[in-house]
Amino acid sequence: MPLTPDQQRLHQIFHPFAAVQQANVLAKRTRFVYYTRAETAMSILKNKQIWMRKSKCMNDFTEVQYGLQRLTDVYLTSEAGKKFQSVLDRLFDGMRSEIEQLIDKCRIHLLMDTYITCVSEHRDEEDTLGRLSMWRAYGGMNGVALVMNGAPFQATEPSDVLKIYGSPVAYLNPQKFTEKFGEVVKNIENAGDFLKHQNREEIKARIFRMLAFAAVCTKHPGFAEEVEWRVIHCPWWESSAYLKKEIEVVQGVPQPVFKIPLKDIPEAGLFGITIPALINRIIVGPTRDPFAILEAFADLLAKADVEQPFGKICVSDIPLRQ
C-alpha cells in the first residue's frame, strides 16, 4: 500500500539514511543476495520459508553491541545527544523520560531477543561469480547464493502482516555515527510544528524505532564491503500470527527461530514473496560437487513451480581452496 504524504515525511525525518538507500535501490532495481551453505538454501526452497535467528546467535554477536555502544555514547556524551534530549522535552511533555525508560527496558532485548535475517545488495557484475569474500565468510565448502528480486526489501514501512522491518546497514565509526545522529536531531527540530500535530503515541513509537534501528543496523566500517541489509523482527515489541516460532538446530546449536513463510497472504494484502516471484537466480559457489548441486537445485526450483529452472542457476568458476 502506498505511503501517505505524512508517512513519507515521517520516514524521511526519522530515517534519512534508510530513505536515501531505499530510493537508490528502487531507482536501480537492485537485487539482494543471501550467501549460505547449500543445505540451508535447500531448506529455504523445500520448506518455502526463511528463518530469522536471534541477534545473540549471529556470526559476530558484537555487531549489535557495537551499534548499541555508539548510540549510548552519543546520547550521553555528545552535543548531538544533549540537543536530542532538549528537542524531546520540547516536542511532547514527558516524551524524553518515556523514551529513556523504553530504551533502558528494551536494551537487553535488543542484544538478546531481536531476530534478524541478513542479505546483501547484489551487483550485476556478480551474476556469474558471486563475491569471493562472502563465499569465504558464509558458504563453507558448499556455498550457494540465492539472488532475490528487490521489492520485498524496499518497503519503507514495516509489514503490518508479518511485523518485520527492512533496513540498510550503516557502516560508521564513532565520529560518523555522531554526525548521522545529529542529522536526525536537526530533522526533528526543524519539523517540530509538524510533529506536534501528529499522534503522540505514533511519534513515540517512531522515535523508539529510530533508536533501536540505530543500534541493530550499525556496524564497524571494516564490514562495509558486505553492503548488508537486515530484516528485523522484535517479538517483545509486536507480534504476528503469520510468523512461526520454533526450536531448530543450527550448526549443532539448538535455538529458537522465527520462520517467514514464503507465500502470499492475499487477505492481508501481501504479495510477491513466493519462491517464483522472489528468486531471481541461484549461484553455486566454489565446491567440489558443483554440477550435483546444480541438478539438485534445479529440481527444487521445479517443485516450487519455477519455470525453466536450469536457466535460473549458474556455477561460479572461482577455484575452490581447501
C-alpha positions as CSV (number, residue, x, y, z in Angstrom):
1,M,0.0,0.0,0.0
2,P,1.5,3.4,-1.0
3,L,2.5,5.7,1.8
4,T,0.6,8.8,2.5
5,P,2.5,12.2,2.3
6,D,2.6,12.4,6.1
7,Q,4.0,8.9,6.3
8,Q,6.6,9.7,3.7
9,R,7.7,12.8,5.6
10,L,7.9,11.0,8.9
11,H,10.1,8.3,7.3
12,Q,12.4,11.0,5.9
13,I,12.6,12.8,9.2
14,F,13.4,9.8,11.4
15,H,15.3,7.6,8.9
16,P,17.1,9.8,6.4
17,F,19.9,7.3,5.7
18,A,17.4,4.5,5.1
19,A,15.2,6.7,2.9
20,V,18.2,7.6,0.6
21,Q,19.3,4.0,0.4
22,Q,15.8,2.8,-0.3
23,A,15.4,5.4,-3.1
24,N,18.7,4.3,-4.6
25,V,17.9,0.6,-4.7
26,L,14.4,1.3,-6.1
27,A,15.8,3.5,-8.9
28,K,18.5,1.0,-9.8
29,R,16.1,-2.0,-9.4
30,T,18.8,-3.5,-7.1
31,R,18.6,-7.2,-6.3
32,F,19.6,-8.8,-3.0
33,V,21.5,-11.9,-2.3
34,Y,21.7,-14.4,0.6
35,Y,25.0,-16.3,0.8
36,T,24.7,-19.5,2.8
37,R,25.5,-23.2,2.9
38,A,23.9,-25.4,0.3
39,E,21.9,-27.3,3.0
40,T,20.4,-24.0,4.3
41,A,19.5,-22.9,0.8
42,M,17.9,-26.3,0.1
43,S,15.8,-25.9,3.3
44,I,14.6,-22.5,2.2
45,L,13.4,-23.7,-1.2
46,K,12.0,-27.1,0.1
47,N,10.1,-25.7,3.1
48,K,9.2,-22.3,1.5
49,Q,10.4,-20.3,4.5
50,I,13.3,-18.2,5.7
51,W,14.5,-18.3,9.2
52,M,15.2,-15.3,11.4
53,R,17.8,-16.0,14.1
54,K,18.4,-14.3,17.5
55,S,20.9,-11.5,17.4
56,K,23.0,-13.2,20.0
57,C,23.3,-16.2,17.7
58,M,24.7,-14.2,14.8
59,N,28.2,-14.8,13.3
60,D,29.5,-11.9,15.3
61,F,27.4,-11.1,18.4
62,T,29.5,-7.9,19.0
63,E,27.8,-6.3,15.9
64,V,24.7,-5.4,17.9
65,Q,26.9,-4.4,20.9
66,Y,28.9,-2.1,18.6
67,G,25.8,-0.2,17.5
68,L,24.3,0.0,20.9
69,Q,27.5,1.4,22.3
70,R,27.7,4.0,19.6
71,L,24.1,5.0,20.5
72,T,24.8,5.1,24.2
73,D,27.9,7.2,23.8
74,V,26.3,9.7,21.5
75,Y,23.2,10.1,23.7
76,L,25.1,10.5,27.0
77,T,28.3,12.4,26.0
78,S,27.8,14.4,22.7
79,E,26.4,17.7,21.9
80,A,24.0,16.0,19.5
81,G,22.8,13.8,22.3
82,K,22.2,16.8,24.6
83,K,20.3,18.6,21.8
84,F,18.2,15.5,21.1
85,Q,17.2,15.4,24.8
86,S,16.2,19.1,24.6
87,V,14.2,18.6,21.4
88,L,12.3,15.7,23.0
89,D,11.5,17.9,26.0
90,R,10.0,20.5,23.7
91,L,8.2,18.1,21.4
92,F,5.8,16.5,23.9
93,D,5.5,16.8,27.6
94,G,7.3,13.8,29.3
95,M,8.5,12.3,25.9
96,R,12.2,12.3,26.9
97,S,11.6,10.4,30.1
98,E,9.3,7.9,28.3
99,I,11.9,7.2,25.6
100,E,14.7,6.8,28.1
101,Q,12.7,4.3,30.1
102,L,11.7,2.4,27.0
103,I,15.3,2.1,25.8
104,D,16.5,1.1,29.2
105,K,13.8,-1.5,29.4
106,C,14.4,-2.9,25.9
107,R,18.2,-2.7,25.9
108,I,18.6,-6.4,26.9
109,H,16.0,-7.4,24.2
110,L,18.0,-5.6,21.5
111,L,21.0,-7.5,22.4
112,M,19.5,-10.9,23.2
113,D,16.0,-11.2,21.8
114,T,15.9,-9.5,18.4
115,Y,15.5,-11.7,15.3
116,I,17.4,-11.0,12.1
117,T,17.9,-12.2,8.6
118,C,20.8,-10.7,6.7
119,V,21.1,-10.2,2.9
120,S,23.5,-8.1,0.8
121,E,23.0,-5.9,-2.2
122,H,23.8,-7.8,-5.3
123,R,25.7,-6.2,-8.2
124,D,25.0,-7.1,-11.8
125,E,28.7,-8.0,-12.4
126,E,28.4,-10.7,-9.7
127,D,25.8,-12.7,-11.6
128,T,28.2,-15.4,-12.6
129,L,31.0,-15.4,-10.0
130,G,29.4,-14.1,-6.8
131,R,31.5,-12.3,-4.2
132,L,34.6,-14.1,-3.0
133,S,34.6,-12.6,0.5
134,M,31.0,-13.7,1.0
135,W,31.7,-17.2,-0.2
136,R,34.6,-17.4,2.3
137,A,32.5,-15.9,5.2
138,Y,29.2,-17.8,4.7
139,G,29.4,-20.5,2.1
140,G,31.6,-23.1,3.8
141,M,32.7,-25.9,1.5
142,N,29.4,-26.0,-0.4
143,G,28.1,-22.4,-0.7
144,V,25.0,-21.3,-2.6
145,A,23.9,-17.7,-3.2
146,L,20.1,-17.0,-3.5
147,V,19.8,-13.9,-5.6
148,M,16.4,-12.3,-4.9
149,N,14.3,-9.6,-6.5
150,G,14.4,-6.5,-4.5
151,A,10.7,-5.5,-3.9
152,P,10.2,-7.2,-0.5
153,F,13.3,-5.4,0.9
154,Q,12.5,-1.9,-0.4
155,A,9.4,-1.1,1.7
156,T,9.8,2.0,3.8
157,E,7.2,0.9,6.4
158,P,7.1,-2.3,8.5
159,S,4.8,-5.1,7.1
160,D,1.6,-4.9,9.0
161,V,1.1,-8.5,8.2
162,L,4.4,-10.0,9.3
163,K,5.6,-7.3,11.7
164,I,9.1,-7.3,10.1
165,Y,11.3,-4.4,9.1
166,G,13.8,-4.0,6.4
167,S,16.7,-1.6,6.8
168,P,20.1,-1.0,5.2
169,V,23.1,-1.3,7.5
170,A,25.2,1.8,8.1
171,Y,29.0,1.3,8.5
172,L,30.0,4.1,10.8
173,N,32.9,4.9,13.1
174,P,32.1,6.9,16.3
175,Q,32.6,10.3,14.6
176,K,30.4,9.4,11.6
177,F,27.7,7.9,13.8
178,T,27.6,11.2,15.8
179,E,27.2,13.1,12.5
180,K,24.4,11.0,11.3
181,F,22.6,11.2,14.6
182,G,23.0,14.9,14.5
183,E,21.3,15.0,11.1
184,V,18.2,13.2,12.6
185,V,18.1,15.6,15.5
186,K,18.2,18.5,13.2
187,N,15.3,17.0,11.1
188,I,13.2,16.5,14.2
189,E,13.9,20.1,15.4
190,N,13.0,21.6,12.0
191,A,9.8,19.6,11.8
192,G,8.7,20.3,15.4
193,D,5.4,22.0,14.4
194,F,4.5,19.2,12.1
195,L,5.3,16.5,14.6
196,K,3.3,18.2,17.4
197,H,0.2,17.8,15.3
198,Q,0.8,14.0,14.8
199,N,-0.5,11.2,17.1
200,R,1.7,11.3,20.2
201,E,2.0,7.5,20.5
202,E,2.9,7.1,16.9
203,I,5.7,9.7,17.2
204,K,7.0,7.9,20.3
205,A,7.0,4.6,18.5
206,R,8.9,6.1,15.6
207,I,11.5,7.7,17.8
208,F,12.0,4.4,19.6
209,R,12.2,2.5,16.3
210,M,14.8,5.0,15.1
211,L,16.9,4.5,18.1
212,A,16.5,0.7,18.0
213,F,17.5,0.6,14.4
214,A,20.5,2.8,15.0
215,A,21.7,0.1,17.5
216,V,20.8,-3.0,15.4
217,C,21.7,-1.7,12.0
218,T,25.1,0.0,12.7
219,K,28.3,-2.0,12.0
220,H,32.0,-1.4,12.1
221,P,33.2,0.3,8.8
222,G,35.5,-2.7,8.3
223,F,32.5,-4.7,7.1
224,A,31.4,-2.1,4.5
225,E,32.1,-4.4,1.5
226,E,29.2,-6.6,2.6
227,V,26.6,-3.9,1.7
228,E,24.2,-5.5,4.1
229,W,20.5,-5.1,4.7
230,R,18.7,-6.6,7.7
231,V,15.2,-7.9,8.0
232,I,14.3,-7.5,11.7
233,H,11.6,-8.8,14.0
234,C,11.1,-7.7,17.6
235,P,8.7,-10.1,19.3
236,W,9.0,-8.1,22.6
237,W,7.7,-5.1,20.7
238,E,5.0,-6.6,18.4
239,S,3.9,-10.0,17.2
240,S,2.4,-11.6,14.0
241,A,0.2,-14.6,13.7
242,Y,1.9,-15.4,10.5
243,L,5.4,-15.8,11.9
244,K,6.0,-19.2,13.4
245,K,8.5,-19.6,16.3
246,E,10.1,-23.0,16.6
247,I,13.2,-24.6,18.1
248,E,15.7,-25.7,15.4
249,V,19.3,-26.9,15.4
250,V,21.6,-24.6,13.5
251,Q,25.2,-25.8,13.1
252,G,24.8,-28.0,16.1
253,V,23.2,-25.4,18.4
254,P,19.5,-25.8,19.4
255,Q,17.9,-22.3,19.3
256,P,14.6,-20.5,18.7
257,V,14.0,-19.2,15.3
258,F,11.1,-17.3,13.7
259,K,10.1,-18.6,10.3
260,I,9.0,-16.2,7.5
261,P,6.5,-18.0,5.2
262,L,7.4,-17.5,1.5
263,K,3.8,-17.3,0.4
264,D,1.4,-14.6,-0.5
265,I,-1.3,-13.6,2.1
266,P,-3.9,-12.1,-0.2
267,E,-6.5,-11.5,2.5
268,A,-3.9,-9.2,4.2
269,G,-2.7,-7.5,1.0
270,L,0.8,-9.2,1.0
271,F,2.1,-10.3,-2.4
272,G,5.4,-11.1,-4.2
273,I,7.2,-13.3,-1.7
274,T,6.6,-16.7,-3.2
275,I,9.6,-18.5,-4.5
276,P,8.8,-18.0,-8.2
277,A,8.4,-14.3,-7.6
278,L,11.3,-13.9,-5.2
279,I,14.1,-16.0,-6.6
280,N,15.9,-14.2,-9.5
281,R,18.8,-16.7,-9.9
282,I,21.0,-19.1,-7.9
283,I,24.8,-19.1,-8.0
284,V,26.6,-22.3,-6.9
285,G,29.7,-21.3,-5.2
286,P,33.2,-22.8,-5.1
287,T,32.8,-26.5,-4.3
288,R,34.0,-30.0,-5.3
289,D,30.5,-31.0,-6.5
290,P,29.1,-28.1,-8.4
291,F,27.0,-30.0,-11.0
292,A,25.4,-32.3,-8.5
293,I,24.3,-29.2,-6.5
294,L,23.1,-27.5,-9.7
295,E,20.9,-30.5,-10.6
296,A,19.6,-30.7,-7.1
297,F,18.6,-27.0,-7.0
298,A,17.0,-27.2,-10.5
299,D,14.8,-30.0,-9.1
300,L,14.0,-28.0,-6.0
301,L,13.0,-24.9,-8.2
302,A,10.9,-27.1,-10.4
303,K,9.0,-28.5,-7.4
304,A,8.5,-24.9,-6.3
305,D,6.8,-24.1,-9.6
306,V,9.7,-22.1,-11.1
307,E,9.6,-22.2,-14.9
308,Q,12.8,-23.3,-16.7
309,P,14.7,-23.9,-13.5
310,F,18.1,-24.7,-15.2
311,G,18.1,-21.2,-16.7
312,K,18.0,-19.8,-13.2
313,I,21.2,-21.4,-12.0
314,C,24.9,-20.9,-12.8
315,V,28.1,-22.3,-11.3
316,S,30.8,-19.9,-10.1
317,D,34.1,-20.8,-11.6
318,I,36.1,-19.4,-8.7
319,P,38.6,-22.1,-7.8
320,L,37.9,-24.0,-4.6
321,R,40.7,-23.5,-2.0
322,Q,40.8,-26.0,0.9
